């Protein structure tokens, strides 16, 4: 049996997962808030300056 055939057989024999998107989205938001992020007040990166700054010699 080849490598791809073994992987295919393994995928077919593995049980299917049931996904609860409602519960997972709540957990995702809670996980982000624990890391210090907020979906209500997102932190954005500062804008890049338009002018080119010459290095000091």
C-alpha positions as CSV (number, residue, x, y, z in Angstrom):
1,X,0.0,0.0,0.0
2,X,1.3,3.5,-0.9
3,X,1.4,6.4,1.4
4,X,-1.5,8.2,-0.1
5,X,-3.7,5.1,0.0
6,X,-2.9,4.7,3.7
7,X,-3.8,8.3,4.4
8,X,-7.1,7.8,2.5
9,X,-7.9,4.7,4.4
10,X,-7.2,6.4,7.7
11,X,-9.4,9.4,6.8
12,X,-12.3,7.1,5.9
13,X,-12.0,5.0,9.1
14,X,-11.9,8.0,11.4
15,X,-15.2,9.0,13.1
16,X,-16.8,12.2,11.9
17,X,-16.9,15.2,14.3
18,X,-20.1,17.1,15.0
19,X,-19.4,20.8,15.1
20,X,-21.4,23.2,17.4
21,X,-20.6,26.5,15.8
22,X,-22.6,28.5,18.4
23,X,-20.6,27.1,21.4
24,X,-17.3,27.3,19.5
25,X,-17.8,31.0,18.7
26,X,-18.4,31.8,22.3
27,X,-15.3,29.9,23.4
28,X,-13.3,31.7,20.7
29,X,-14.4,35.1,21.9
30,X,-13.7,34.2,25.5
31,X,-10.2,32.9,24.5
32,X,-9.5,36.2,22.7
33,X,-10.6,38.2,25.7
34,X,-8.3,36.2,28.0
35,X,-5.4,37.1,25.7
36,X,-6.2,40.8,26.0
37,X,-8.0,41.4,22.7
38,X,-11.5,42.8,22.3
39,X,-13.9,42.5,19.3
40,X,-15.7,45.7,20.3
41,X,-12.6,47.9,20.5
42,X,-10.0,46.5,18.1
43,X,-6.4,47.7,18.2
44,X,-5.2,48.9,14.8
45,X,-1.7,49.4,13.6
46,X,-0.5,53.0,13.2
47,X,-0.4,54.5,9.7
48,X,2.8,54.5,7.8
49,X,4.3,58.0,7.3
50,X,3.9,59.4,3.7
51,X,7.3,61.1,3.6
52,X,10.6,59.3,3.4
53,X,12.9,59.9,6.4
54,X,16.5,60.3,5.5
55,X,19.0,58.6,7.9
56,X,21.3,60.8,9.9
57,X,24.9,60.4,9.0
